[in-house]
């Protein structure tokens, strides 16, 4: 749909419906502004923040019967 066709379609609506279209356009504008922009992730950003226990790779006692 071209801009001209869209304008003609909107203008052919009753006043109450044109007001609804205007409200919807305002809603879409605020919706597009409220999206947070993601920052680029930096390699190694979480280094040193996560600690694993020294026995992390050891088998669990619960599974001894299966080994």
mmCIF file as Biopython writes it, N, C-alpha, C and O atoms, coordinates in Angstrom:
data_model
#
loop_
_atom_site.group_PDB
_atom_site.id
_atom_site.type_symbol
_atom_site.label_atom_id
_atom_site.label_alt_id
_atom_site.label_comp_id
_atom_site.label_asym_id
_atom_site.label_entity_id
_atom_site.label_seq_id
_atom_site.pdbx_PDB_ins_code
_atom_site.Cartn_x
_atom_site.Cartn_y
_atom_site.Cartn_z
_atom_site.occupancy
_atom_site.B_iso_or_equiv
_atom_site.auth_seq_id
_atom_site.auth_asym_id
_atom_site.pdbx_PDB_model_num
ATOM 1   N N  . UNK A ? 1  ? 0.852   -1.172  0.000  1.0 0.0 1  A 1 
ATOM 2   C CA . UNK A ? 1  ? 0.000   0.000   0.000  1.0 0.0 1  A 1 
ATOM 3   C C  . UNK A ? 1  ? 0.896   1.233   0.000  1.0 0.0 1  A 1 
ATOM 4   O O  . UNK A ? 1  ? 1.806   1.353   0.820  1.0 0.0 1  A 1 
ATOM 5   N N  . UNK A ? 2  ? 0.632   2.130   -0.912 1.0 0.0 2  A 1 
ATOM 6   C CA . UNK A ? 2  ? 1.435   3.349   -1.013 1.0 0.0 2  A 1 
ATOM 7   C C  . UNK A ? 2  ? 0.979   4.368   0.028  1.0 0.0 2  A 1 
ATOM 8   O O  . UNK A ? 2  ? -0.085  4.216   0.629  1.0 0.0 2  A 1 
ATOM 9   N N  . UNK A ? 3  ? 1.780   5.397   0.237  1.0 0.0 3  A 1 
ATOM 10  C CA . UNK A ? 3  ? 1.437   6.456   1.190  1.0 0.0 3  A 1 
ATOM 11  C C  . UNK A ? 3  ? 0.140   7.148   0.793  1.0 0.0 3  A 1 
ATOM 12  O O  . UNK A ? 3  ? -0.704  7.448   1.638  1.0 0.0 3  A 1 
ATOM 13  N N  . UNK A ? 4  ? -0.004  7.393   -0.486 1.0 0.0 4  A 1 
ATOM 14  C CA . UNK A ? 4  ? -1.204  8.080   -0.968 1.0 0.0 4  A 1 
ATOM 15  C C  . UNK A ? 4  ? -2.449  7.232   -0.727 1.0 0.0 4  A 1 
ATOM 16  O O  . UNK A ? 4  ? -3.473  7.738   -0.268 1.0 0.0 4  A 1 
ATOM 17  N N  . UNK A ? 5  ? -2.357  5.954   -1.034 1.0 0.0 5  A 1 
ATOM 18  C CA . UNK A ? 5  ? -3.484  5.052   -0.818 1.0 0.0 5  A 1 
ATOM 19  C C  . UNK A ? 5  ? -3.825  4.966   0.662  1.0 0.0 5  A 1 
ATOM 20  O O  . UNK A ? 5  ? -4.997  4.958   1.038  1.0 0.0 5  A 1 
ATOM 21  N N  . UNK A ? 6  ? -2.807  4.902   1.489  1.0 0.0 6  A 1 
ATOM 22  C CA . UNK A ? 6  ? -3.026  4.833   2.932  1.0 0.0 6  A 1 
ATOM 23  C C  . UNK A ? 6  ? -3.717  6.098   3.440  1.0 0.0 6  A 1 
ATOM 24  O O  . UNK A ? 6  ? -4.637  6.018   4.253  1.0 0.0 6  A 1 
ATOM 25  N N  . UNK A ? 7  ? -3.284  7.248   2.970  1.0 0.0 7  A 1 
ATOM 26  C CA . UNK A ? 7  ? -3.923  8.509   3.364  1.0 0.0 7  A 1 
ATOM 27  C C  . UNK A ? 7  ? -5.381  8.556   2.924  1.0 0.0 7  A 1 
ATOM 28  O O  . UNK A ? 7  ? -6.251  9.003   3.672  1.0 0.0 7  A 1 
ATOM 29  N N  . UNK A ? 8  ? -5.639  8.093   1.706  1.0 0.0 8  A 1 
ATOM 30  C CA . UNK A ? 8  ? -7.022  8.070   1.223  1.0 0.0 8  A 1 
ATOM 31  C C  . UNK A ? 8  ? -7.888  7.144   2.056  1.0 0.0 8  A 1 
ATOM 32  O O  . UNK A ? 8  ? -9.031  7.475   2.370  1.0 0.0 8  A 1 
ATOM 33  N N  . UNK A ? 9  ? -7.354  5.989   2.416  1.0 0.0 9  A 1 
ATOM 34  C CA . UNK A ? 9  ? -8.103  5.039   3.230  1.0 0.0 9  A 1 
ATOM 35  C C  . UNK A ? 9  ? -8.402  5.621   4.613  1.0 0.0 9  A 1 
ATOM 36  O O  . UNK A ? 9  ? -9.516  5.489   5.120  1.0 0.0 9  A 1 
ATOM 37  N N  . UNK A ? 10 ? -7.414  6.258   5.211  1.0 0.0 10 A 1 
ATOM 38  C CA . UNK A ? 10 ? -7.623  6.853   6.533  1.0 0.0 10 A 1 
ATOM 39  C C  . UNK A ? 10 ? -8.637  7.985   6.453  1.0 0.0 10 A 1 
ATOM 40  O O  . UNK A ? 10 ? -9.509  8.100   7.314  1.0 0.0 10 A 1 
ATOM 41  N N  . UNK A ? 11 ? -8.531  8.811   5.438  1.0 0.0 11 A 1 
ATOM 42  C CA . UNK A ? 11 ? -9.458  9.939   5.292  1.0 0.0 11 A 1 
ATOM 43  C C  . UNK A ? 11 ? -10.888 9.487   4.992  1.0 0.0 11 A 1 
ATOM 44  O O  . UNK A ? 11 ? -11.834 10.238  5.228  1.0 0.0 11 A 1 
ATOM 45  N N  . UNK A ? 12 ? -11.052 8.282   4.480  1.0 0.0 12 A 1 
ATOM 46  C CA . UNK A ? 12 ? -12.393 7.791   4.177  1.0 0.0 12 A 1 
ATOM 47  C C  . UNK A ? 12 ? -13.099 7.245   5.416  1.0 0.0 12 A 1 
ATOM 48  O O  . UNK A ? 12 ? -14.291 6.941   5.365  1.0 0.0 12 A 1 
ATOM 49  N N  . UNK A ? 13 ? -12.376 7.120   6.525  1.0 0.0 13 A 1 
ATOM 50  C CA . UNK A ? 13 ? -12.960 6.615   7.762  1.0 0.0 13 A 1 
ATOM 51  C C  . UNK A ? 13 ? -13.759 7.710   8.479  1.0 0.0 13 A 1 
ATOM 52  O O  . UNK A ? 13 ? -13.497 8.897   8.284  1.0 0.0 13 A 1 
ATOM 53  N N  . UNK A ? 14 ? -14.724 7.317   9.303  1.0 0.0 14 A 1 
ATOM 54  C CA . UNK A ? 14 ? -15.421 8.299   10.143 1.0 0.0 14 A 1 
ATOM 55  C C  . UNK A ? 14 ? -14.445 8.920   11.152 1.0 0.0 14 A 1 
ATOM 56  O O  . UNK A ? 14 ? -13.399 8.338   11.440 1.0 0.0 14 A 1 
ATOM 57  N N  . UNK A ? 15 ? -14.783 10.093  11.685 1.0 0.0 15 A 1 
ATOM 58  C CA . UNK A ? 15 ? -13.887 10.819  12.589 1.0 0.0 15 A 1 
ATOM 59  C C  . UNK A ? 15 ? -13.470 9.986   13.799 1.0 0.0 15 A 1 
ATOM 60  O O  . UNK A ? 15 ? -12.314 10.028  14.220 1.0 0.0 15 A 1 
ATOM 61  N N  . UNK A ? 16 ? -14.412 9.233   14.353 1.0 0.0 16 A 1 
ATOM 62  C CA . UNK A ? 16 ? -14.088 8.430   15.540 1.0 0.0 16 A 1 
ATOM 63  C C  . UNK A ? 16 ? -13.014 7.398   15.227 1.0 0.0 16 A 1 
ATOM 64  O O  . UNK A ? 16 ? -12.108 7.163   16.026 1.0 0.0 16 A 1 
ATOM 65  N N  . UNK A ? 17 ? -13.129 6.784   14.049 1.0 0.0 17 A 1 
ATOM 66  C CA . UNK A ? 17 ? -12.152 5.760   13.666 1.0 0.0 17 A 1 
ATOM 67  C C  . UNK A ? 17 ? -10.808 6.390   13.331 1.0 0.0 17 A 1 
ATOM 68  O O  . UNK A ? 17 ? -9.764  5.785   13.578 1.0 0.0 17 A 1 
ATOM 69  N N  . UNK A ? 18 ? -10.819 7.604   12.770 1.0 0.0 18 A 1 
ATOM 70  C CA . UNK A ? 18 ? -9.555  8.297   12.499 1.0 0.0 18 A 1 
ATOM 71  C C  . UNK A ? 18 ? -8.837  8.604   13.802 1.0 0.0 18 A 1 
ATOM 72  O O  . UNK A ? 18 ? -7.609  8.551   13.870 1.0 0.0 18 A 1 
ATOM 73  N N  . UNK A ? 19 ? -9.613  8.927   14.843 1.0 0.0 19 A 1 
ATOM 74  C CA . UNK A ? 19 ? -9.009  9.172   16.149 1.0 0.0 19 A 1 
ATOM 75  C C  . UNK A ? 19 ? -8.362  7.897   16.679 1.0 0.0 19 A 1 
ATOM 76  O O  . UNK A ? 19 ? -7.291  7.950   17.283 1.0 0.0 19 A 1 
ATOM 77  N N  . UNK A ? 20 ? -9.002  6.756   16.459 1.0 0.0 20 A 1 
ATOM 78  C CA . UNK A ? 20 ? -8.427  5.473   16.870 1.0 0.0 20 A 1 
ATOM 79  C C  . UNK A ? 20 ? -7.133  5.191   16.110 1.0 0.0 20 A 1 
ATOM 80  O O  . UNK A ? 20 ? -6.167  4.694   16.689 1.0 0.0 20 A 1 
ATOM 81  N N  . UNK A ? 21 ? -7.114  5.503   14.828 1.0 0.0 21 A 1 
ATOM 82  C CA . UNK A ? 21 ? -5.904  5.311   14.024 1.0 0.0 21 A 1 
ATOM 83  C C  . UNK A ? 21 ? -4.781  6.189   14.568 1.0 0.0 21 A 1 
ATOM 84  O O  . UNK A ? 21 ? -3.637  5.747   14.672 1.0 0.0 21 A 1 
ATOM 85  N N  . UNK A ? 22 ? -5.110  7.432   14.915 1.0 0.0 22 A 1 
ATOM 86  C CA . UNK A ? 22 ? -4.104  8.348   15.466 1.0 0.0 22 A 1 
ATOM 87  C C  . UNK A ? 22 ? -3.571  7.814   16.794 1.0 0.0 22 A 1 
ATOM 88  O O  . UNK A ? 22 ? -2.369  7.888   17.053 1.0 0.0 22 A 1 
ATOM 89  N N  . UNK A ? 23 ? -4.453  7.277   17.638 1.0 0.0 23 A 1 
ATOM 90  C CA . UNK A ? 23 ? -4.020  6.700   18.907 1.0 0.0 23 A 1 
ATOM 91  C C  . UNK A ? 23 ? -3.107  5.501   18.671 1.0 0.0 23 A 1 
ATOM 92  O O  . UNK A ? 23 ? -2.110  5.323   19.370 1.0 0.0 23 A 1 
ATOM 93  N N  . UNK A ? 24 ? -3.453  4.690   17.689 1.0 0.0 24 A 1 
ATOM 94  C CA . UNK A ? 24 ? -2.641  3.518   17.386 1.0 0.0 24 A 1 
ATOM 95  C C  . UNK A ? 24 ? -1.259  3.924   16.877 1.0 0.0 24 A 1 
ATOM 96  O O  . UNK A ? 24 ? -0.256  3.305   17.234 1.0 0.0 24 A 1 
ATOM 97  N N  . UNK A ? 25 ? -1.207  4.952   16.051 1.0 0.0 25 A 1 
ATOM 98  C CA . UNK A ? 25 ? 0.082   5.449   15.550 1.0 0.0 25 A 1 
ATOM 99  C C  . UNK A ? 25 ? 0.933   5.945   16.715 1.0 0.0 25 A 1 
ATOM 100 O O  . UNK A ? 25 ? 2.133   5.672   16.766 1.0 0.0 25 A 1 
ATOM 101 N N  . UNK A ? 26 ? 0.319   6.673   17.653 1.0 0.0 26 A 1 
ATOM 102 C CA . UNK A ? 26 ? 1.050   7.145   18.832 1.0 0.0 26 A 1 
ATOM 103 C C  . UNK A ? 26 ? 1.569   5.970   19.656 1.0 0.0 26 A 1 
ATOM 104 O O  . UNK A ? 26 ? 2.694   6.008   20.154 1.0 0.0 26 A 1 
ATOM 105 N N  . UNK A ? 27 ? 0.746   4.920   19.801 1.0 0.0 27 A 1 
ATOM 106 C CA . UNK A ? 27 ? 1.162   3.725   20.519 1.0 0.0 27 A 1 
ATOM 107 C C  . UNK A ? 27 ? 2.360   3.076   19.839 1.0 0.0 27 A 1 
ATOM 108 O O  . UNK A ? 27 ? 3.320   2.692   20.507 1.0 0.0 27 A 1 
ATOM 109 N N  . UNK A ? 28 ? 2.310   2.952   18.516 1.0 0.0 28 A 1 
ATOM 110 C CA . UNK A ? 28 ? 3.417   2.330   17.795 1.0 0.0 28 A 1 
ATOM 111 C C  . UNK A ? 28 ? 4.704   3.137   17.947 1.0 0.0 28 A 1 
ATOM 112 O O  . UNK A ? 28 ? 5.785   2.558   18.051 1.0 0.0 28 A 1 
ATOM 113 N N  . UNK A ? 29 ? 4.603   4.449   17.962 1.0 0.0 29 A 1 
ATOM 114 C CA . UNK A ? 29 ? 5.798   5.284   18.141 1.0 0.0 29 A 1 
ATOM 115 C C  . UNK A ? 29 ? 6.416   5.066   19.515 1.0 0.0 29 A 1 
ATOM 116 O O  . UNK A ? 29 ? 7.636   4.946   19.628 1.0 0.0 29 A 1 
ATOM 117 N N  . UNK A ? 30 ? 5.591   5.014   20.566 1.0 0.0 30 A 1 
ATOM 118 C CA . UNK A ? 30 ? 6.138   4.799   21.914 1.0 0.0 30 A 1 
ATOM 119 C C  . UNK A ? 30 ? 6.679   3.381   22.052 1.0 0.0 30 A 1 
ATOM 120 O O  . UNK A ? 30 ? 7.661   3.158   22.759 1.0 0.0 30 A 1 
ATOM 121 N N  . UNK A ? 31 ? 6.049   2.429   21.385 1.0 0.0 31 A 1 
ATOM 122 C CA . UNK A ? 31 ? 6.506   1.038   21.444 1.0 0.0 31 A 1 
ATOM 123 C C  . UNK A ? 31 ? 7.891   0.910   20.809 1.0 0.0 31 A 1 
ATOM 124 O O  . UNK A ? 31 ? 8.741   0.185   21.326 1.0 0.0 31 A 1 
ATOM 125 N N  . UNK A ? 32 ? 8.122   1.595   19.716 1.0 0.0 32 A 1 
ATOM 126 C CA . UNK A ? 32 ? 9.414   1.487   19.040 1.0 0.0 32 A 1 
ATOM 127 C C  . UNK A ? 32 ? 10.509  2.210   19.817 1.0 0.0 32 A 1 
ATOM 128 O O  . UNK A ? 32 ? 11.678  1.839   19.710 1.0 0.0 32 A 1 
ATOM 129 N N  . UNK A ? 33 ? 10.161  3.231   20.594 1.0 0.0 33 A 1 
ATOM 130 C CA . UNK A ? 33 ? 11.162  3.959   21.372 1.0 0.0 33 A 1 
ATOM 131 C C  . UNK A ? 33 ? 11.560  3.208   22.628 1.0 0.0 33 A 1 
ATOM 132 O O  . UNK A ? 33 ? 12.676  3.375   23.120 1.0 0.0 33 A 1 
ATOM 133 N N  . UNK A ? 34 ? 10.662  2.380   23.156 1.0 0.0 34 A 1 
ATOM 134 C CA . UNK A ? 34 ? 10.915  1.738   24.449 1.0 0.0 34 A 1 
ATOM 135 C C  . UNK A ? 34 ? 11.786  0.488   24.358 1.0 0.0 34 A 1 
ATOM 136 O O  . UNK A ? 34 ? 12.139  -0.070  25.397 1.0 0.0 34 A 1 
ATOM 137 N N  . UNK A ? 35 ? 12.139  0.034   23.186 1.0 0.0 35 A 1 
ATOM 138 C CA . UNK A ? 35 ? 12.972  -1.158  23.064 1.0 0.0 35 A 1 
ATOM 139 C C  . UNK A ? 35 ? 14.398  -0.820  23.491 1.0 0.0 35 A 1 
ATOM 140 O O  . UNK A ? 35 ? 15.022  0.082   22.933 1.0 0.0 35 A 1 
ATOM 141 N N  . UNK A ? 36 ? 14.908  -1.544  24.480 1.0 0.0 36 A 1 
ATOM 142 C CA . UNK A ? 36 ? 16.286  -1.271  24.914 1.0 0.0 36 A 1 
ATOM 143 C C  . UNK A ? 36 ? 17.284  -1.762  23.862 1.0 0.0 36 A 1 
ATOM 144 O O  . UNK A ? 36 ? 17.104  -2.818  23.256 1.0 0.0 36 A 1 
ATOM 145 N N  . UNK A ? 37 ? 18.310  -0.990  23.669 1.0 0.0 37 A 1 
ATOM 146 C CA . UNK A ? 37 ? 19.340  -1.384  22.712 1.0 0.0 37 A 1 
ATOM 147 C C  . UNK A ? 37 ? 20.356  -2.255  23.434 1.0 0.0 37 A 1 
ATOM 148 O O  . UNK A ? 37 ? 20.856  -1.889  24.498 1.0 0.0 37 A 1 
ATOM 149 N N  . UNK A ? 38 ? 20.655  -3.398  22.856 1.0 0.0 38 A 1 
ATOM 150 C CA . UNK A ? 38 ? 21.612  -4.314  23.456 1.0 0.0 38 A 1 
ATOM 151 C C  . UNK A ? 38 ? 23.029  -3.843  23.187 1.0 0.0 38 A 1 
ATOM 152 O O  . UNK A ? 38 ? 23.371  -3.432  22.078 1.0 0.0 38 A 1 
ATOM 153 N N  . UNK A ? 39 ? 23.842  -3.913  24.229 1.0 0.0 39 A 1 
ATOM 154 C CA . UNK A ? 39 ? 25.246  -3.570  24.053 1.0 0.0 39 A 1 
ATOM 155 C C  . UNK A ? 39 ? 25.964  -4.765  23.441 1.0 0.0 39 A 1 
ATOM 156 O O  . UNK A ? 39 ? 25.545  -5.910  23.612 1.0 0.0 39 A 1 
ATOM 157 N N  . UNK A ? 40 ? 27.024  -4.494  22.742 1.0 0.0 40 A 1 
ATOM 158 C CA . UNK A ? 40 ? 27.832  -5.572  22.181 1.0 0.0 40 A 1 
ATOM 159 C C  . UNK A ? 40 ? 28.485  -6.321  23.332 1.0 0.0 40 A 1 
ATOM 160 O O  . UNK A ? 40 ? 29.007  -5.705  24.261 1.0 0.0 40 A 1 
ATOM 161 N N  . UNK A ? 41 ? 28.457  -7.626  23.275 1.0 0.0 41 A 1 
ATOM 162 C CA . UNK A ? 41 ? 29.049  -8.431  24.330 1.0 0.0 41 A 1 
ATOM 163 C C  . UNK A ? 41 ? 30.564  -8.440  24.197 1.0 0.0 41 A 1 
ATOM 164 O O  . UNK A ? 41 ? 31.117  -8.553  23.103 1.0 0.0 41 A 1 
ATOM 165 N N  . UNK A ? 42 ? 31.202  -8.319  25.322 1.0 0.0 42 A 1 
ATOM 166 C CA . UNK A ? 42 ? 32.654  -8.273  25.355 1.0 0.0 42 A 1 
ATOM 167 C C  . UNK A ? 42 ? 33.190  -9.637  25.792 1.0 0.0 42 A 1 
ATOM 168 O O  . UNK A ? 42 ? 32.727  -10.192 26.788 1.0 0.0 42 A 1 
ATOM 169 N N  . UNK A ? 43 ? 34.146  -10.173 25.067 1.0 0.0 43 A 1 
ATOM 170 C CA . UNK A ? 43 ? 34.710  -11.477 25.395 1.0 0.0 43 A 1 
ATOM 171 C C  . UNK A ? 43 ? 35.400  -11.413 26.749 1.0 0.0 43 A 1 
ATOM 172 O O  . UNK A ? 43 ? 36.185  -10.501 27.010 1.0 0.0 43 A 1 
ATOM 173 N N  . UNK A ? 44 ? 35.108  -12.377 27.603 1.0 0.0 44 A 1 
ATOM 174 C CA . UNK A ? 44 ? 35.737  -12.447 28.913 1.0 0.0 44 A 1 
ATOM 175 C C  . UNK A ? 44 ? 35.104  -11.547 29.954 1.0 0.0 44 A 1 
ATOM 176 O O  . UNK A ? 44 ? 35.688  -11.336 31.017 1.0 0.0 44 A 1 
ATOM 177 N N  . UNK A ? 45 ? 33.939  -11.019 29.681 1.0 0.0 45 A 1 
ATOM 178 C CA . UNK A ? 45 ? 33.278  -10.080 30.585 1.0 0.0 45 A 1 
ATOM 179 C C  . UNK A ? 45 ? 33.004  -10.696 31.958 1.0 0.0 45 A 1 
ATOM 180 O O  . UNK A ? 45 ? 33.105  -9.998  32.967 1.0 0.0 45 A 1 
ATOM 181 N N  . UNK A ? 46 ? 32.660  -11.985 32.022 1.0 0.0 46 A 1 
ATOM 182 C CA . UNK A ? 46 ? 32.310  -12.636 33.289 1.0 0.0 46 A 1 
ATOM 183 C C  . UNK A ? 46 ? 33.491  -13.390 33.903 1.0 0.0 46 A 1 
ATOM 184 O O  . UNK A ? 46 ? 33.307  -14.158 34.848 1.0 0.0 46 A 1 
ATOM 185 N N  . UNK A ? 47 ? 34.687  -13.182 33.383 1.0 0.0 47 A 1 
ATOM 186 C CA . UNK A ? 47 ? 35.847  -13.913 33.892 1.0 0.0 47 A 1 
ATOM 187 C C  . UNK A ? 47 ? 36.051  -13.583 35.374 1.0 0.0 47 A 1 
ATOM 188 O O  . UNK A ? 47 ? 36.079  -12.418 35.772 1.0 0.0 47 A 1 
ATOM 189 N N  . UNK A ? 48 ? 36.190  -14.628 36.165 1.0 0.0 48 A 1 
ATOM 190 C CA . UNK A ? 48 ? 36.409  -14.455 37.597 1.0 0.0 48 A 1 
ATOM 191 C C  . UNK A ? 48 ? 35.134  -14.311 38.403 1.0 0.0 48 A 1 
ATOM 192 O O  . UNK A ? 48 ? 35.194  -14.255 39.631 1.0 0.0 48 A 1 
ATOM 193 N N  . UNK A ? 49 ? 33.986  -14.250 37.756 1.0 0.0 49 A 1 
ATOM 194 C CA . UNK A ? 49 ? 32.711  -14.088 38.461 1.0 0.0 49 A 1 
ATOM 195 C C  . UNK A ? 49 ? 32.045  -15.424 38.762 1.0 0.0 49 A 1 
ATOM 196 O O  . UNK A ? 49 ? 31.160  -15.493 39.616 1.0 0.0 49 A 1 
ATOM 197 N N  . UNK A ? 50 ? 32.453  -16.477 38.080 1.0 0.0 50 A 1 
ATOM 198 C CA . UNK A ? 50 ? 31.849  -17.789 38.267 1.0 0.0 50 A 1 
ATOM 199 C C  . UNK A ? 50 ? 32.913  -18.721 38.835 1.0 0.0 50 A 1 
ATOM 200 O O  . UNK A ? 50 ? 33.999  -18.864 38.272 1.0 0.0 50 A 1 
ATOM 201 N N  . UNK A ? 51 ? 32.585  -19.348 39.952 1.0 0.0 51 A 1 
ATOM 202 C CA . UNK A ? 51 ? 33.525  -20.271 40.597 1.0 0.0 51 A 1 
ATOM 203 C C  . UNK A ? 51 ? 32.922  -21.671 40.616 1.0 0.0 51 A 1 
ATOM 204 O O  . UNK A ? 51 ? 31.757  -21.849 40.970 1.0 0.0 51 A 1 
ATOM 205 N N  . UNK A ? 52 ? 33.713  -22.652 40.237 1.0 0.0 52 A 1 
ATOM 206 C CA . UNK A ? 52 ? 33.304  -24.052 40.308 1.0 0.0 52 A 1 
ATOM 207 C C  . UNK A ? 52 ? 34.041  -24.702 41.473 1.0 0.0 52 A 1 
ATOM 208 O O  . UNK A ? 52 ? 35.191  -24.370 41.760 1.0 0.0 52 A 1 
ATOM 209 N N  . UNK A ? 53 ? 33.370  -25.619 42.128 1.0 0.0 53 A 1 
ATOM 210 C CA . UNK A ? 53 ? 34.020  -26.309 43.240 1.0 0.0 53 A 1 
ATOM 211 C C  . UNK A ? 53 ? 35.140  -27.185 42.699 1.0 0.0 53 A 1 
ATOM 212 O O  . UNK A ? 53 ? 35.071  -27.643 41.559 1.0 0.0 53 A 1 
ATOM 213 N N  . UNK A ? 54 ? 36.175  -27.425 43.506 1.0 0.0 54 A 1 
ATOM 214 C CA . UNK A ? 54 ? 37.310  -28.234 43.026 1.0 0.0 54 A 1 
ATOM 215 C C  . UNK A ? 54 ? 36.908  -29.650 42.618 1.0 0.0 54 A 1 
ATOM 216 O O  . UNK A ? 54 ? 37.555  -30.246 41.756 1.0 0.0 54 A 1 
ATOM 217 N N  . UNK A ? 55 ? 35.855  -30.199 43.221 1.0 0.0 55 A 1 
ATOM 218 C CA . UNK A ? 55 ? 35.437  -31.557 42.887 1.0 0.0 55 A 1 
ATOM 219 C C  . UNK A ? 55 ? 34.299  -31.578 41.860 1.0 0.0 55 A 1 
ATOM 220 O O  . UNK A ? 55 ? 33.518  -32.530 41.827 1.0 0.0 55 A 1 
ATOM 221 N N  . UNK A ? 56 ? 34.200  -30.564 41.042 1.0 0.0 56 A 1 
ATOM 222 C CA . UNK A ? 56 ? 33.114  -30.446 40.066 1.0 0.0 56 A 1 
ATOM 223 C C  . UNK A ? 56 ? 33.049  -31.650 39.128 1.0 0.0 56 A 1 
ATOM 224 O O  . UNK A ? 56 ? 31.961  -32.137 38.818 1.0 0.0 56 A 1 
ATOM 225 N N  . UNK A ? 57 ? 34.198  -32.127 38.678 1.0 0.0 57 A 1 
ATOM 226 C CA . UNK A ? 57 ? 34.237  -33.233 37.708 1.0 0.0 57 A 1 
ATOM 227 C C  . UNK A ? 57 ? 34.190  -34.614 38.363 1.0 0.0 57 A 1 
ATOM 228 O O  . UNK A ? 57 ? 34.148  -35.620 37.654 1.0 0.0 57 A 1 
ATOM 229 N N  . UNK A ? 58 ? 34.196  -34.688 39.654 1.0 0.0 58 A 1 
ATOM 230 C CA . UNK A ? 58 ? 34.162  -35.971 40.346 1.0 0.0 58 A 1 
ATOM 231 C C  . UNK A ? 58 ? 32.768  -36.586 40.222 1.0 0.0 58 A 1 
ATOM 232 O O  . UNK A ? 58 ? 31.774  -35.862 40.160 1.0 0.0 58 A 1 
ATOM 233 N N  . UNK A ? 59 ? 32.691  -37.925 40.186 1.0 0.0 59 A 1 
ATOM 234 C CA . UNK A ? 59 ? 31.375  -38.570 40.102 1.0 0.0 59 A 1 
ATOM 235 C C  . UNK A ? 59 ? 30.569  -38.345 41.388 1.0 0.0 59 A 1 
ATOM 236 O O  . UNK A ? 59 ? 31.137  -38.244 42.475 1.0 0.0 59 A 1 
ATOM 237 N N  . UNK A ? 60 ? 29.263  -38.269 41.251 1.0 0.0 60 A 1 
ATOM 238 C CA . UNK A ? 60 ? 28.385  -38.084 42.398 1.0 0.0 60 A 1 
ATOM 239 C C  . UNK A ? 60 ? 28.184  -39.410 43.120 1.0 0.0 60 A 1 
ATOM 240 O O  . UNK A ? 60 ? 28.147  -40.471 42.497 1.0 0.0 60 A 1 
ATOM 241 N N  . UNK A ? 61 ? 28.056  -39.334 44.440 1.0 0.0 61 A 1 
ATOM 242 C CA . UNK A ? 61 ? 27.858  -40.546 45.231 1.0 0.0 61 A 1 
ATOM 243 C C  . UNK A ? 61 ? 26.557  -41.254 44.854 1.0 0.0 61 A 1 
ATOM 244 O O  . UNK A ? 61 ? 26.472  -42.479 44.936 1.0 0.0 61 A 1 
ATOM 245 N N  . UNK A ? 62 ? 25.574  -40.512 44.455 1.0 0.0 62 A 1 
ATOM 246 C CA . UNK A ? 62 ? 24.290  -41.098 44.088 1.0 0.0 62 A 1 
ATOM 247 C C  . UNK A ? 62 ? 24.399  -42.076 42.915 1.0 0.0 62 A 1 
ATOM 248 O O  . UNK A ? 62 ? 23.554  -42.958 42.762 1.0 0.0 62 A 1 
ATOM 249 N N  . UNK A ? 63 ? 25.426  -41.921 42.097 1.0 0.0 63 A 1 
ATOM 250 C CA . UNK A ? 63 ? 25.558  -42.751 40.900 1.0 0.0 63 A 1 
ATOM 251 C C  . UNK A ? 63 ? 26.619  -43.839 41.055 1.0 0.0 63 A 1 
ATOM 252 O O  . UNK A ? 63 ? 26.966  -44.485 40.066 1.0 0.0 63 A 1 
ATOM 253 N N  . UNK A ? 64 ? 27.144  -44.065 42.256 1.0 0.0 64 A 1 
ATOM 254 C CA . UNK A ? 64 ? 28.178  -45.085 42.462 1.0 0.0 64 A 1 
ATOM 255 C C  . UNK A ? 64 ? 27.705  -46.483 42.055 1.0 0.0 64 A 1 
ATOM 256 O O  . UNK A ? 64 ? 28.492  -47.270 41.529 1.0 0.0 64 A 1 
ATOM 257 N N  . UNK A ? 65 ? 26.461  -46.789 42.286 1.0 0.0 65 A 1 
ATOM 258 C CA . UNK A ? 65 ? 25.966  -48.120 41.943 1.0 0.0 65 A 1 
ATOM 259 C C  . UNK A ? 65 ? 25.930  -48.373 40.428 1.0 0.0 65 A 1 
ATOM 260 O O  . UNK A ? 65 ? 25.862  -49.526 40.003 1.0 0.0 65 A 1 
ATOM 261 N N  . UNK A ? 66 ? 25.971  -47.355 39.643 1.0 0.0 66 A 1 
ATOM 262 C CA . UNK A ? 66 ? 25.927  -47.509 38.174 1.0 0.0 66 A 1 
ATOM 263 C C  . UNK A ? 66 ? 27.318  -47.575 37.558 1.0 0.0 66 A 1 
ATOM 264 O O  . UNK A ? 66 ? 27.444  -47.824 36.359 1.0 0.0 66 A 1 
ATOM 265 N N  . UNK A ? 67 ? 28.356  -47.360 38.345 1.0 0.0 67 A 1 
ATOM 266 C CA . UNK A ? 67 ? 29.712  -47.330 37.797 1.0 0.0 67 A 1 
ATOM 267 C C  . UNK A ? 67 ? 30.474  -48.585 38.105 1.0 0.0 67 A 1 
ATOM 268 O O  . UNK A ? 67 ? 31.633  -48.716 37.712 1.0 0.0 67 A 1 
#
